[in-house]
């Protein structure tokens, strides 16, 4: 059964695409923002069913359909890709967060706050690109339960 895509998922995915300037992180193919939804995916290393890392930036990557399929069907290559992107320390932090069930329980209750947070992050990245001409990789802040 597929998980319902929420507004928080939508804004988080928009942030992931914007972070890498609508470019696949594996093959480096650019997808114009107007066409990115069909060909450019937000690929979660640990599936969206893991609520504790569902909206965590280090768990999501911008991949075209072909690269998403390639990594999704090759777990060793997928892990290697993520390790190269994050490094050992961030990868280990991601594992700890994934195993923290208390975070996942809170995430389900904070849909509106998560959506608002990532909408604001997306707009800040959009302004950075428009106002400053930044075409490179842009980090964005994870939602923190408070």
PyMOL commands that place a pseudoatom at each C-alpha (Angstrom):
pseudoatom trace, name=CA, resn=UNK, resi=1, chain=A, elem=C, hetatm=0, pos=[0.000, 0.000, 0.000]
pseudoatom trace, name=CA, resn=UNK, resi=2, chain=A, elem=C, hetatm=0, pos=[1.407, 3.379, -1.011]
pseudoatom trace, name=CA, resn=UNK, resi=3, chain=A, elem=C, hetatm=0, pos=[1.830, 6.095, 1.592]
pseudoatom trace, name=CA, resn=UNK, resi=4, chain=A, elem=C, hetatm=0, pos=[-0.293, 9.180, 1.146]
pseudoatom trace, name=CA, resn=UNK, resi=5, chain=A, elem=C, hetatm=0, pos=[1.706, 12.199, -0.038]
pseudoatom trace, name=CA, resn=UNK, resi=6, chain=A, elem=C, hetatm=0, pos=[1.079, 15.060, 2.369]
pseudoatom trace, name=CA, resn=UNK, resi=7, chain=A, elem=C, hetatm=0, pos=[1.698, 18.798, 2.074]
pseudoatom trace, name=CA, resn=UNK, resi=8, chain=A, elem=C, hetatm=0, pos=[4.779, 18.304, 4.265]
pseudoatom trace, name=CA, resn=UNK, resi=9, chain=A, elem=C, hetatm=0, pos=[6.021, 15.706, 1.751]
pseudoatom trace, name=CA, resn=UNK, resi=10, chain=A, elem=C, hetatm=0, pos=[5.350, 18.110, -1.124]
pseudoatom trace, name=CA, resn=UNK, resi=11, chain=A, elem=C, hetatm=0, pos=[7.291, 21.015, 0.407]
pseudoatom trace, name=CA, resn=UNK, resi=12, chain=A, elem=C, hetatm=0, pos=[10.090, 18.754, 1.621]
pseudoatom trace, name=CA, resn=UNK, resi=13, chain=A, elem=C, hetatm=0, pos=[10.450, 17.277, -1.890]
pseudoatom trace, name=CA, resn=UNK, resi=14, chain=A, elem=C, hetatm=0, pos=[10.492, 20.766, -3.369]
pseudoatom trace, name=CA, resn=UNK, resi=15, chain=A, elem=C, hetatm=0, pos=[13.346, 21.637, -0.995]
pseudoatom trace, name=CA, resn=UNK, resi=16, chain=A, elem=C, hetatm=0, pos=[15.309, 18.547, -2.037]
pseudoatom trace, name=CA, resn=UNK, resi=17, chain=A, elem=C, hetatm=0, pos=[14.968, 19.460, -5.721]
pseudoatom trace, name=CA, resn=UNK, resi=18, chain=A, elem=C, hetatm=0, pos=[15.808, 23.111, -5.078]
pseudoatom trace, name=CA, resn=UNK, resi=19, chain=A, elem=C, hetatm=0, pos=[18.801, 22.130, -2.918]
pseudoatom trace, name=CA, resn=UNK, resi=20, chain=A, elem=C, hetatm=0, pos=[20.492, 20.535, -5.914]
pseudoatom trace, name=CA, resn=UNK, resi=21, chain=A, elem=C, hetatm=0, pos=[19.161, 23.100, -8.406]
pseudoatom trace, name=CA, resn=UNK, resi=22, chain=A, elem=C, hetatm=0, pos=[16.904, 20.561, -10.140]
pseudoatom trace, name=CA, resn=UNK, resi=23, chain=A, elem=C, hetatm=0, pos=[19.845, 18.363, -11.087]
pseudoatom trace, name=CA, resn=UNK, resi=24, chain=A, elem=C, hetatm=0, pos=[20.148, 14.605, -10.563]
pseudoatom trace, name=CA, resn=UNK, resi=25, chain=A, elem=C, hetatm=0, pos=[22.765, 13.949, -7.890]
pseudoatom trace, name=CA, resn=UNK, resi=26, chain=A, elem=C, hetatm=0, pos=[24.026, 10.836, -9.676]
pseudoatom trace, name=CA, resn=UNK, resi=27, chain=A, elem=C, hetatm=0, pos=[24.078, 11.501, -13.431]
pseudoatom trace, name=CA, resn=UNK, resi=28, chain=A, elem=C, hetatm=0, pos=[23.987, 15.322, -13.097]
pseudoatom trace, name=CA, resn=UNK, resi=29, chain=A, elem=C, hetatm=0, pos=[21.184, 15.784, -15.658]
pseudoatom trace, name=CA, resn=UNK, resi=30, chain=A, elem=C, hetatm=0, pos=[19.351, 19.096, -15.215]
pseudoatom trace, name=CA, resn=UNK, resi=31, chain=A, elem=C, hetatm=0, pos=[15.547, 19.142, -15.223]
pseudoatom trace, name=CA, resn=UNK, resi=32, chain=A, elem=C, hetatm=0, pos=[13.905, 22.577, -15.535]
pseudoatom trace, name=CA, resn=UNK, resi=33, chain=A, elem=C, hetatm=0, pos=[11.712, 23.256, -12.475]
pseudoatom trace, name=CA, resn=UNK, resi=34, chain=A, elem=C, hetatm=0, pos=[8.582, 23.325, -14.623]
pseudoatom trace, name=CA, resn=UNK, resi=35, chain=A, elem=C, hetatm=0, pos=[9.309, 19.762, -15.821]
pseudoatom trace, name=CA, resn=UNK, resi=36, chain=A, elem=C, hetatm=0, pos=[11.124, 18.374, -12.776]
pseudoatom trace, name=CA, resn=UNK, resi=37, chain=A, elem=C, hetatm=0, pos=[8.247, 16.528, -11.096]
pseudoatom trace, name=CA, resn=UNK, resi=38, chain=A, elem=C, hetatm=0, pos=[7.937, 13.893, -13.803]
pseudoatom trace, name=CA, resn=UNK, resi=39, chain=A, elem=C, hetatm=0, pos=[11.599, 13.142, -14.353]
pseudoatom trace, name=CA, resn=UNK, resi=40, chain=A, elem=C, hetatm=0, pos=[13.205, 14.212, -11.091]
pseudoatom trace, name=CA, resn=UNK, resi=41, chain=A, elem=C, hetatm=0, pos=[12.369, 12.376, -7.887]
pseudoatom trace, name=CA, resn=UNK, resi=42, chain=A, elem=C, hetatm=0, pos=[13.036, 12.784, -4.206]
pseudoatom trace, name=CA, resn=UNK, resi=43, chain=A, elem=C, hetatm=0, pos=[14.642, 9.480, -3.325]
pseudoatom trace, name=CA, resn=UNK, resi=44, chain=A, elem=C, hetatm=0, pos=[14.567, 8.469, 0.324]
pseudoatom trace, name=CA, resn=UNK, resi=45, chain=A, elem=C, hetatm=0, pos=[17.396, 6.205, 1.478]
pseudoatom trace, name=CA, resn=UNK, resi=46, chain=A, elem=C, hetatm=0, pos=[15.210, 4.902, 4.301]
pseudoatom trace, name=CA, resn=UNK, resi=47, chain=A, elem=C, hetatm=0, pos=[11.668, 4.756, 2.954]
pseudoatom trace, name=CA, resn=UNK, resi=48, chain=A, elem=C, hetatm=0, pos=[9.026, 7.358, 3.751]
pseudoatom trace, name=CA, resn=UNK, resi=49, chain=A, elem=C, hetatm=0, pos=[7.458, 4.765, 6.056]
pseudoatom trace, name=CA, resn=UNK, resi=50, chain=A, elem=C, hetatm=0, pos=[10.281, 5.576, 8.504]
pseudoatom trace, name=CA, resn=UNK, resi=51, chain=A, elem=C, hetatm=0, pos=[8.606, 8.670, 9.940]
pseudoatom trace, name=CA, resn=UNK, resi=52, chain=A, elem=C, hetatm=0, pos=[11.578, 9.582, 12.116]
pseudoatom trace, name=CA, resn=UNK, resi=53, chain=A, elem=C, hetatm=0, pos=[13.616, 10.421, 8.975]
pseudoatom trace, name=CA, resn=UNK, resi=54, chain=A, elem=C, hetatm=0, pos=[10.827, 10.941, 6.436]
pseudoatom trace, name=CA, resn=UNK, resi=55, chain=A, elem=C, hetatm=0, pos=[11.444, 14.710, 6.338]
pseudoatom trace, name=CA, resn=UNK, resi=56, chain=A, elem=C, hetatm=0, pos=[15.133, 14.714, 7.247]
pseudoatom trace, name=CA, resn=UNK, resi=57, chain=A, elem=C, hetatm=0, pos=[17.383, 16.260, 4.552]
pseudoatom trace, name=CA, resn=UNK, resi=58, chain=A, elem=C, hetatm=0, pos=[20.217, 13.707, 4.910]
pseudoatom trace, name=CA, resn=UNK, resi=59, chain=A, elem=C, hetatm=0, pos=[17.750, 10.912, 4.105]
pseudoatom trace, name=CA, resn=UNK, resi=60, chain=A, elem=C, hetatm=0, pos=[16.635, 12.365, 0.762]
pseudoatom trace, name=CA, resn=UNK, resi=61, chain=A, elem=C, hetatm=0, pos=[18.359, 12.845, -2.569]
pseudoatom trace, name=CA, resn=UNK, resi=62, chain=A, elem=C, hetatm=0, pos=[17.437, 14.396, -5.886]
pseudoatom trace, name=CA, resn=UNK, resi=63, chain=A, elem=C, hetatm=0, pos=[17.537, 11.635, -8.519]
pseudoatom trace, name=CA, resn=UNK, resi=64, chain=A, elem=C, hetatm=0, pos=[16.154, 11.270, -12.018]
pseudoatom trace, name=CA, resn=UNK, resi=65, chain=A, elem=C, hetatm=0, pos=[13.828, 8.356, -12.654]
pseudoatom trace, name=CA, resn=UNK, resi=66, chain=A, elem=C, hetatm=0, pos=[16.573, 6.153, -14.145]
pseudoatom trace, name=CA, resn=UNK, resi=67, chain=A, elem=C, hetatm=0, pos=[19.083, 6.763, -11.355]
pseudoatom trace, name=CA, resn=UNK, resi=68, chain=A, elem=C, hetatm=0, pos=[16.363, 6.296, -8.737]
pseudoatom trace, name=CA, resn=UNK, resi=69, chain=A, elem=C, hetatm=0, pos=[15.540, 2.897, -10.255]
pseudoatom trace, name=CA, resn=UNK, resi=70, chain=A, elem=C, hetatm=0, pos=[19.221, 1.961, -10.521]
pseudoatom trace, name=CA, resn=UNK, resi=71, chain=A, elem=C, hetatm=0, pos=[20.011, 2.725, -6.871]
pseudoatom trace, name=CA, resn=UNK, resi=72, chain=A, elem=C, hetatm=0, pos=[16.704, 1.334, -5.629]
pseudoatom trace, name=CA, resn=UNK, resi=73, chain=A, elem=C, hetatm=0, pos=[17.454, -2.036, -7.187]
pseudoatom trace, name=CA, resn=UNK, resi=74, chain=A, elem=C, hetatm=0, pos=[21.106, -2.149, -6.050]
pseudoatom trace, name=CA, resn=UNK, resi=75, chain=A, elem=C, hetatm=0, pos=[21.268, -1.788, -2.242]
pseudoatom trace, name=CA, resn=UNK, resi=76, chain=A, elem=C, hetatm=0, pos=[25.090, -1.971, -2.139]
pseudoatom trace, name=CA, resn=UNK, resi=77, chain=A, elem=C, hetatm=0, pos=[25.431, 0.837, -4.706]
pseudoatom trace, name=CA, resn=UNK, resi=78, chain=A, elem=C, hetatm=0, pos=[22.727, 2.846, -2.921]
pseudoatom trace, name=CA, resn=UNK, resi=79, chain=A, elem=C, hetatm=0, pos=[24.524, 2.599, 0.435]
pseudoatom trace, name=CA, resn=UNK, resi=80, chain=A, elem=C, hetatm=0, pos=[27.827, 3.533, -1.208]
pseudoatom trace, name=CA, resn=UNK, resi=81, chain=A, elem=C, hetatm=0, pos=[26.198, 6.565, -2.887]
pseudoatom trace, name=CA, resn=UNK, resi=82, chain=A, elem=C, hetatm=0, pos=[24.738, 7.751, 0.438]
pseudoatom trace, name=CA, resn=UNK, resi=83, chain=A, elem=C, hetatm=0, pos=[28.005, 7.163, 2.300]
pseudoatom trace, name=CA, resn=UNK, resi=84, chain=A, elem=C, hetatm=0, pos=[29.893, 9.209, -0.315]
pseudoatom trace, name=CA, resn=UNK, resi=85, chain=A, elem=C, hetatm=0, pos=[27.352, 12.027, -0.042]
pseudoatom trace, name=CA, resn=UNK, resi=86, chain=A, elem=C, hetatm=0, pos=[27.130, 12.144, 3.751]
pseudoatom trace, name=CA, resn=UNK, resi=87, chain=A, elem=C, hetatm=0, pos=[30.383, 10.770, 5.108]
pseudoatom trace, name=CA, resn=UNK, resi=88, chain=A, elem=C, hetatm=0, pos=[30.616, 8.340, 8.021]
pseudoatom trace, name=CA, resn=UNK, resi=89, chain=A, elem=C, hetatm=0, pos=[29.543, 10.736, 10.793]
pseudoatom trace, name=CA, resn=UNK, resi=90, chain=A, elem=C, hetatm=0, pos=[26.369, 12.040, 9.145]
pseudoatom trace, name=CA, resn=UNK, resi=91, chain=A, elem=C, hetatm=0, pos=[25.490, 8.520, 7.976]
pseudoatom trace, name=CA, resn=UNK, resi=92, chain=A, elem=C, hetatm=0, pos=[25.748, 7.216, 11.552]
pseudoatom trace, name=CA, resn=UNK, resi=93, chain=A, elem=C, hetatm=0, pos=[23.592, 10.111, 12.820]
pseudoatom trace, name=CA, resn=UNK, resi=94, chain=A, elem=C, hetatm=0, pos=[20.999, 9.208, 10.185]
pseudoatom trace, name=CA, resn=UNK, resi=95, chain=A, elem=C, hetatm=0, pos=[20.966, 5.612, 11.482]
pseudoatom trace, name=CA, resn=UNK, resi=96, chain=A, elem=C, hetatm=0, pos=[20.432, 6.806, 15.058]
pseudoatom trace, name=CA, resn=UNK, resi=97, chain=A, elem=C, hetatm=0, pos=[17.562, 9.080, 14.000]
pseudoatom trace, name=CA, resn=UNK, resi=98, chain=A, elem=C, hetatm=0, pos=[15.972, 6.317, 11.927]
pseudoatom trace, name=CA, resn=UNK, resi=99, chain=A, elem=C, hetatm=0, pos=[15.878, 4.074, 14.991]
pseudoatom trace, name=CA, resn=UNK, resi=100, chain=A, elem=C, hetatm=0, pos=[14.349, 6.726, 17.283]
pseudoatom trace, name=CA, resn=UNK, resi=101, chain=A, elem=C, hetatm=0, pos=[10.661, 5.814, 17.375]
pseudoatom trace, name=CA, resn=UNK, resi=102, chain=A, elem=C, hetatm=0, pos=[9.793, 8.797, 19.571]
pseudoatom trace, name=CA, resn=UNK, resi=103, chain=A, elem=C, hetatm=0, pos=[10.618, 11.155, 16.666]
pseudoatom trace, name=CA, resn=UNK, resi=104, chain=A, elem=C, hetatm=0, pos=[8.362, 9.236, 14.305]
pseudoatom trace, name=CA, resn=UNK, resi=105, chain=A, elem=C, hetatm=0, pos=[5.411, 9.495, 16.694]
pseudoatom trace, name=CA, resn=UNK, resi=106, chain=A, elem=C, hetatm=0, pos=[5.833, 13.276, 16.925]
pseudoatom trace, name=CA, resn=UNK, resi=107, chain=A, elem=C, hetatm=0, pos=[6.177, 13.716, 13.147]
pseudoatom trace, name=CA, resn=UNK, resi=108, chain=A, elem=C, hetatm=0, pos=[2.746, 12.233, 12.512]
pseudoatom trace, name=CA, resn=UNK, resi=109, chain=A, elem=C, hetatm=0, pos=[1.196, 14.832, 14.830]
pseudoatom trace, name=CA, resn=UNK, resi=110, chain=A, elem=C, hetatm=0, pos=[3.043, 17.852, 13.399]
pseudoatom trace, name=CA, resn=UNK, resi=111, chain=A, elem=C, hetatm=0, pos=[2.089, 17.770, 9.726]
pseudoatom trace, name=CA, resn=UNK, resi=112, chain=A, elem=C, hetatm=0, pos=[1.111, 21.449, 9.515]
pseudoatom trace, name=CA, resn=UNK, resi=113, chain=A, elem=C, hetatm=0, pos=[4.233, 22.701, 11.306]
pseudoatom trace, name=CA, resn=UNK, resi=114, chain=A, elem=C, hetatm=0, pos=[6.480, 20.537, 9.121]
pseudoatom trace, name=CA, resn=UNK, resi=115, chain=A, elem=C, hetatm=0, pos=[4.750, 21.756, 5.964]
pseudoatom trace, name=CA, resn=UNK, resi=116, chain=A, elem=C, hetatm=0, pos=[5.116, 25.393, 7.044]
pseudoatom trace, name=CA, resn=UNK, resi=117, chain=A, elem=C, hetatm=0, pos=[8.789, 24.921, 7.928]
pseudoatom trace, name=CA, resn=UNK, resi=118, chain=A, elem=C, hetatm=0, pos=[9.710, 23.408, 4.552]
pseudoatom trace, name=CA, resn=UNK, resi=119, chain=A, elem=C, hetatm=0, pos=[7.605, 25.914, 2.620]
pseudoatom trace, name=CA, resn=UNK, resi=120, chain=A, elem=C, hetatm=0, pos=[9.622, 28.684, 4.299]
pseudoatom trace, name=CA, resn=UNK, resi=121, chain=A, elem=C, hetatm=0, pos=[12.916, 26.865, 3.631]
pseudoatom trace, name=CA, resn=UNK, resi=122, chain=A, elem=C, hetatm=0, pos=[11.964, 26.435, -0.032]
pseudoatom trace, name=CA, resn=UNK, resi=123, chain=A, elem=C, hetatm=0, pos=[11.131, 30.114, -0.418]
pseudoatom trace, name=CA, resn=UNK, resi=124, chain=A, elem=C, hetatm=0, pos=[14.412, 31.132, 1.237]
pseudoatom trace, name=CA, resn=UNK, resi=125, chain=A, elem=C, hetatm=0, pos=[16.364, 28.935, -1.209]
pseudoatom trace, name=CA, resn=UNK, resi=126, chain=A, elem=C, hetatm=0, pos=[14.332, 30.325, -4.093]
pseudoatom trace, name=CA, resn=UNK, resi=127, chain=A, elem=C, hetatm=0, pos=[15.211, 33.885, -2.990]
pseudoatom trace, name=CA, resn=UNK, resi=128, chain=A, elem=C, hetatm=0, pos=[18.884, 32.915, -2.697]
pseudoatom trace, name=CA, resn=UNK, resi=129, chain=A, elem=C, hetatm=0, pos=[18.852, 31.745, -6.303]
pseudoatom trace, name=CA, resn=UNK, resi=130, chain=A, elem=C, hetatm=0, pos=[16.877, 34.723, -7.618]
pseudoatom trace, name=CA, resn=UNK, resi=131, chain=A, elem=C, hetatm=0, pos=[18.499, 37.523, -5.598]
pseudoatom trace, name=CA, resn=UNK, resi=132, chain=A, elem=C, hetatm=0, pos=[22.084, 36.287, -5.500]
pseudoatom trace, name=CA, resn=UNK, resi=133, chain=A, elem=C, hetatm=0, pos=[22.284, 34.176, -8.659]
pseudoatom trace, name=CA, resn=UNK, resi=134, chain=A, elem=C, hetatm=0, pos=[23.425, 31.139, -6.663]
pseudoatom trace, name=CA, resn=UNK, resi=135, chain=A, elem=C, hetatm=0, pos=[23.206, 28.091, -8.940]
pseudoatom trace, name=CA, resn=UNK, resi=136, chain=A, elem=C, hetatm=0, pos=[25.085, 25.668, -6.677]
pseudoatom trace, name=CA, resn=UNK, resi=137, chain=A, elem=C, hetatm=0, pos=[24.059, 23.281, -3.935]
pseudoatom trace, name=CA, resn=UNK, resi=138, chain=A, elem=C, hetatm=0, pos=[22.022, 24.918, -1.156]
pseudoatom trace, name=CA, resn=UNK, resi=139, chain=A, elem=C, hetatm=0, pos=[21.580, 23.390, 2.270]
pseudoatom trace, name=CA, resn=UNK, resi=140, chain=A, elem=C, hetatm=0, pos=[18.290, 23.682, 4.112]
pseudoatom trace, name=CA, resn=UNK, resi=141, chain=A, elem=C, hetatm=0, pos=[17.471, 23.256, 7.764]
pseudoatom trace, name=CA, resn=UNK, resi=142, chain=A, elem=C, hetatm=0, pos=[15.714, 20.120, 8.989]
pseudoatom trace, name=CA, resn=UNK, resi=143, chain=A, elem=C, hetatm=0, pos=[12.482, 20.438, 10.908]
pseudoatom trace, name=CA, resn=UNK, resi=144, chain=A, elem=C, hetatm=0, pos=[13.186, 20.075, 14.619]
pseudoatom trace, name=CA, resn=UNK, resi=145, chain=A, elem=C, hetatm=0, pos=[10.445, 18.924, 17.010]
pseudoatom trace, name=CA, resn=UNK, resi=146, chain=A, elem=C, hetatm=0, pos=[10.023, 21.423, 19.794]
for i in range(1, 146): cmd.bond("trace and resi %d" % i, "trace and resi %d" % (i + 1))
show_as sticks, trace
zoom trace
